[in-house]
């Protein structure tokens, strides 16, 4: 049972401690991420175009297959695909992870029961001004694909677009509430749901609208180049879009975060925070979950939110 649980957990990526990347930010990885992701997407399209029946396939049949080559991004960082990408990470090495990151991590004193500390947390990357864990890349592609399949199935059943989106997001809510979230580590990540939801929007854009991103041209499928900057938003960052923690860990995390207030009030961190606020998050998943009542009692993320704990700097 333990092996099965750990396998399932690593298959959807590890957790991310969001604050270390703020104090030791990685260099902008937009170009490296785009190069790595587009190379894998082109391999996925080549797989489709190698099929003899490619010209008879529908766009909706192909879109979920695009994540096949990207599925290994879901492996936790030290064994997953992203570790080999030409992108700067924070922390940048095993030594930094042990000597610098671990002592500073707000997760260090937490219990994260039952298995949250078995798998090391994933590092952070940066796209523009937004810092987020590598696990969000996996959520975008793998969970986004599952969302899209459910969305199309619900639409085929005659449900409205809003209800079909709710049903799709329900997959992520169930996962975060269960073995891939609260049951595994006591963490319910709204940032994971945000990445999932942005993934759904991308998969939909491949086949919908006047200029779909996936088209059949001369009996071969062609994919529009992928740009991660078009999809990342501040709610991929769990410092800005905080998670809900177990009742055991919430006071521990809150106390650990309170020690970060001087760092949070530093000019550089405040500039990033205000830029996040000004930019906002399209279709914010936490708001959607609450407004659409996809959970009877949504996990309370505000009790460990650095924005509430530290507040604005004193003048």
C-alpha positions as CSV (number, residue, x, y, z in Angstrom):
1,X,0.0,0.0,0.0
2,X,2.9,2.4,0.9
3,X,4.6,1.7,-2.5
4,X,1.3,2.3,-4.3
5,X,0.8,5.6,-2.5
6,X,4.3,6.8,-3.1
7,X,4.0,5.9,-6.8
8,X,0.8,7.7,-7.1
9,X,2.1,10.8,-5.3
10,X,5.3,11.0,-7.4
11,X,3.2,10.5,-10.6
12,X,1.5,13.8,-10.0
13,X,4.7,15.6,-8.8
14,X,5.9,16.6,-5.3
15,X,4.9,19.6,-3.2
16,X,6.7,22.9,-3.6
17,X,7.9,25.1,-0.7
18,X,7.1,28.5,-2.1
19,X,9.2,31.0,-0.2
20,X,12.9,30.0,-0.8
21,X,12.6,31.0,-4.4
22,X,11.6,34.5,-3.3
23,X,14.7,34.9,-1.2
24,X,17.0,33.1,-3.7
25,X,15.2,33.7,-7.1
26,X,16.2,31.7,-10.2
27,X,17.0,33.4,-13.4
28,X,14.2,33.8,-15.9
29,X,13.7,30.4,-17.4
30,X,11.1,31.3,-20.1
31,X,13.3,30.6,-23.1
32,X,14.6,27.2,-21.7
33,X,11.1,26.1,-20.7
34,X,9.7,26.9,-24.1
35,X,12.5,25.1,-25.9
36,X,12.2,22.0,-23.9
37,X,8.4,21.9,-24.0
38,X,8.1,22.6,-27.7
39,X,10.7,19.9,-28.5
40,X,8.5,17.4,-26.6
41,X,5.3,18.6,-28.1
42,X,6.8,18.2,-31.6
43,X,7.8,14.6,-30.8
44,X,4.2,14.0,-29.7
45,X,2.9,15.5,-33.0
46,X,5.4,13.3,-34.9
47,X,4.0,10.3,-33.1
48,X,0.5,11.2,-34.3
49,X,1.6,11.9,-37.9
50,X,3.3,8.5,-38.0
51,X,-0.2,6.9,-37.7
52,X,-1.8,5.6,-40.9
53,X,-5.2,6.9,-39.8
54,X,-4.0,10.4,-38.8
55,X,-6.2,12.2,-41.4
56,X,-9.3,10.6,-40.0
57,X,-8.7,11.6,-36.4
58,X,-10.5,14.5,-34.8
59,X,-8.6,17.3,-33.1
60,X,-10.3,16.3,-29.8
61,X,-8.8,12.8,-30.2
62,X,-5.3,14.1,-30.6
63,X,-5.2,16.9,-28.0
64,X,-4.9,14.6,-25.0
65,X,-2.1,12.7,-26.6
66,X,0.1,15.8,-26.6
67,X,0.8,15.2,-22.9
68,X,2.2,11.7,-23.5
69,X,5.8,13.0,-24.0
70,X,5.4,15.5,-21.2
71,X,4.0,13.0,-18.6
72,X,7.5,12.4,-17.1
73,X,7.5,16.1,-15.9
74,X,5.2,14.8,-13.2
75,X,8.0,12.8,-11.6
76,X,9.4,14.6,-8.5
77,X,12.4,16.7,-9.5
78,X,15.3,14.4,-8.7
79,X,14.0,11.6,-11.0
80,X,11.7,13.6,-13.2
81,X,12.2,15.0,-16.7
82,X,12.6,18.7,-15.8
83,X,15.9,18.2,-14.0
84,X,17.6,17.8,-17.4
85,X,16.2,21.0,-18.9
86,X,18.4,24.0,-19.5
87,X,16.7,26.1,-17.0
88,X,17.8,27.7,-13.7
89,X,16.2,26.3,-10.6
90,X,16.1,27.3,-6.9
91,X,17.6,25.5,-5.1
92,X,20.2,24.7,-7.8
93,X,22.0,21.6,-6.4
94,X,21.6,18.8,-3.9
95,X,24.2,20.6,-1.7
96,X,22.2,23.8,-1.7
97,X,19.0,21.8,-1.0
98,X,20.5,20.2,2.1
99,X,22.6,23.1,3.4
100,X,20.6,26.2,2.6
101,X,17.1,25.3,1.5
102,X,16.2,22.8,4.2
103,X,17.0,24.9,7.2
104,X,15.1,27.9,5.8
105,X,12.0,25.9,4.6
106,X,8.8,26.7,6.3
107,X,8.0,23.0,5.8
108,X,11.0,21.9,8.0
109,X,9.1,22.0,11.3
110,X,5.8,20.7,9.8
111,X,4.6,17.1,10.0
112,X,3.0,16.8,6.5
113,X,1.6,13.5,7.5
114,X,1.4,10.8,6.5
115,X,3.9,10.9,3.7
116,X,4.6,14.5,2.8
117,X,8.3,14.4,3.8
118,X,9.1,11.1,2.1
119,X,9.5,12.8,-1.3
120,X,11.7,15.9,-1.5
121,X,9.9,19.1,-2.5
122,X,10.3,20.4,-6.1
123,X,12.4,23.5,-6.8
124,X,11.2,26.8,-8.2
125,X,11.6,28.2,-11.7
126,X,10.8,31.7,-12.9
127,X,8.8,32.9,-16.0
128,X,9.0,36.7,-16.2
129,X,8.3,37.8,-12.7
130,X,6.3,34.8,-11.6
131,X,8.1,32.1,-9.4
132,X,6.5,28.7,-9.2
133,X,7.4,25.0,-8.6
134,X,8.2,22.7,-11.4
135,X,5.3,20.5,-10.4
136,X,3.0,23.1,-11.9
137,X,4.3,22.2,-15.4
138,X,3.1,18.7,-14.8
139,X,-0.2,19.9,-13.5
140,X,-0.7,22.0,-16.6
141,X,-0.1,19.2,-19.1
142,X,-1.2,16.0,-17.3
143,X,-4.1,17.3,-15.2
144,X,-5.1,19.7,-17.9
145,X,-5.4,16.8,-20.3
146,X,-7.7,14.9,-17.8
147,X,-9.7,18.0,-17.3
148,X,-10.2,18.4,-21.1
149,X,-11.3,14.8,-21.5
150,X,-13.9,15.2,-18.8
151,X,-15.0,18.6,-20.2
152,X,-15.6,17.1,-23.6
153,X,-17.5,14.1,-22.1
154,X,-19.8,16.3,-20.1
155,X,-20.4,18.6,-23.1
156,X,-21.3,15.5,-25.2
157,X,-23.8,14.6,-22.5
158,X,-25.6,17.9,-23.1
159,X,-24.3,19.8,-20.1
160,X,-23.7,23.5,-20.2
161,X,-20.2,24.9,-20.6
162,X,-20.2,26.1,-17.0
163,X,-21.3,22.7,-15.7
164,X,-18.8,20.9,-17.9
165,X,-16.0,23.1,-16.5
166,X,-17.2,22.4,-13.0
167,X,-17.1,18.7,-13.7
168,X,-13.6,19.0,-15.0
169,X,-12.3,21.0,-12.1
170,X,-14.0,18.4,-9.8
171,X,-11.2,16.0,-10.8
172,X,-8.6,18.2,-9.4
173,X,-10.6,19.0,-6.3
174,X,-11.0,15.3,-5.7
175,X,-7.2,14.7,-6.1
176,X,-6.2,17.5,-3.8
177,X,-8.8,16.3,-1.3
178,X,-7.5,12.7,-1.5
179,X,-4.4,10.6,-2.1
180,X,-2.6,13.2,-4.1
181,X,-3.1,16.0,-1.6
182,X,-4.6,16.1,1.8
183,X,-4.4,12.3,2.4
184,X,-0.8,12.2,1.4
185,X,0.7,15.4,2.9
186,X,-2.2,17.3,4.5
187,X,-1.8,20.0,1.8
188,X,-4.6,21.1,-0.5
189,X,-3.0,23.2,-3.2
190,X,-5.1,25.9,-4.9
191,X,-2.1,26.7,-7.0
192,X,-2.1,23.2,-8.4
193,X,-5.8,23.7,-9.3
194,X,-4.9,27.0,-11.0
195,X,-2.3,25.3,-13.2
196,X,-4.7,22.5,-14.0
197,X,-7.3,25.0,-15.0
198,X,-4.9,27.0,-17.2
199,X,-4.0,23.7,-18.8
200,X,-7.7,23.0,-19.6
201,X,-7.9,26.4,-21.3
202,X,-4.9,25.6,-23.5
203,X,-6.2,22.2,-24.5
204,X,-9.5,23.8,-25.4
205,X,-7.7,26.4,-27.5
206,X,-6.2,23.7,-29.6
207,X,-9.6,22.7,-31.1
208,X,-11.9,25.6,-30.5
209,X,-12.4,29.0,-32.0
210,X,-11.6,30.6,-35.4
211,X,-7.9,29.9,-35.1
212,X,-7.4,26.6,-33.3
213,X,-3.8,25.7,-32.3
214,X,-3.9,22.2,-33.7
215,X,-4.8,21.9,-37.4
216,X,-4.7,19.3,-40.2
217,X,-2.7,20.6,-43.1
218,X,-2.1,18.5,-46.2
219,X,-3.1,15.4,-44.1
220,X,-0.6,16.1,-41.4
221,X,-1.3,17.7,-38.0
222,X,0.5,21.0,-37.2
223,X,0.7,22.5,-33.7
224,X,1.1,26.2,-33.0
225,X,4.3,26.9,-31.0
226,X,3.8,26.8,-27.2
227,X,4.6,29.9,-25.1
228,X,4.6,29.2,-21.4
229,X,4.4,33.0,-20.6
230,X,0.9,33.0,-22.1
231,X,-0.3,30.7,-19.4
232,X,1.6,31.3,-16.2
233,X,0.0,33.7,-13.7
234,X,0.7,34.7,-10.1
235,X,-1.6,32.1,-8.8
236,X,0.8,29.4,-9.8
237,X,3.0,30.7,-6.9
238,X,1.9,29.2,-3.6
239,X,3.3,32.2,-1.7
240,X,0.6,34.3,-3.4
241,X,-2.0,31.6,-3.8
242,X,-1.6,29.8,-0.5
243,X,-2.5,26.2,0.2
244,X,-4.8,24.8,2.9
245,X,-3.0,22.8,5.5
246,X,-4.1,20.2,8.0
247,X,-5.2,21.4,11.4
248,X,-2.0,19.9,12.9
249,X,0.3,21.7,10.5
250,X,-1.5,25.1,10.0
251,X,-0.3,26.6,13.3
252,X,3.2,25.3,12.6
253,X,3.3,26.8,9.1
254,X,1.8,30.0,10.3
255,X,4.5,30.4,13.0
256,X,7.3,29.6,10.4
257,X,5.8,32.1,7.9
258,X,5.7,34.8,10.6
259,X,9.5,34.7,10.8
260,X,9.7,35.6,7.1
261,X,8.0,39.0,7.6
262,X,11.3,41.0,7.4
263,X,12.2,39.3,4.1
264,X,8.6,39.8,2.9
265,X,8.8,43.5,3.7
266,X,12.0,44.0,1.8
267,X,11.7,46.3,-1.3
268,X,12.3,43.5,-3.8
269,X,9.7,41.2,-2.4
270,X,7.2,44.0,-2.1
271,X,7.7,45.0,-5.7
272,X,7.0,41.4,-6.8
273,X,4.0,41.2,-4.6
274,X,2.5,44.4,-5.9
275,X,3.1,43.3,-9.4
276,X,1.3,40.1,-8.7
277,X,-1.7,42.0,-7.2
278,X,-1.8,44.3,-10.2
279,X,-1.7,41.4,-12.7
280,X,-4.2,39.1,-11.0
281,X,-5.1,35.6,-12.0
282,X,-7.4,34.7,-14.9
283,X,-10.3,32.5,-13.9
284,X,-8.8,32.2,-10.4
285,X,-9.4,28.6,-9.3
286,X,-9.8,29.2,-5.6
287,X,-12.5,31.7,-6.2
288,X,-14.2,29.3,-8.7
289,X,-14.1,26.5,-6.2
290,X,-15.7,28.7,-3.5
291,X,-18.3,30.4,-5.7
292,X,-19.4,27.3,-7.5
293,X,-19.5,25.3,-4.3
294,X,-17.3,22.5,-5.6
295,X,-16.4,21.7,-2.0
296,X,-18.8,21.9,0.9
297,X,-16.1,23.3,3.2
298,X,-13.2,24.7,1.0
299,X,-9.8,24.3,2.9
300,X,-8.9,27.6,4.6
301,X,-5.8,29.0,3.0
302,X,-5.8,32.4,4.6
303,X,-4.6,31.2,8.0
304,X,-1.1,30.5,6.5
305,X,-1.1,33.3,3.9
306,X,2.0,35.5,4.2
307,X,0.0,38.5,2.9
308,X,-2.3,38.2,5.9
309,X,0.3,37.2,8.5
310,X,2.8,39.9,7.7
311,X,0.6,42.6,6.2
312,X,2.1,45.6,4.4
313,X,5.4,47.0,5.7
314,X,5.2,49.7,8.4
315,X,6.1,53.2,7.3
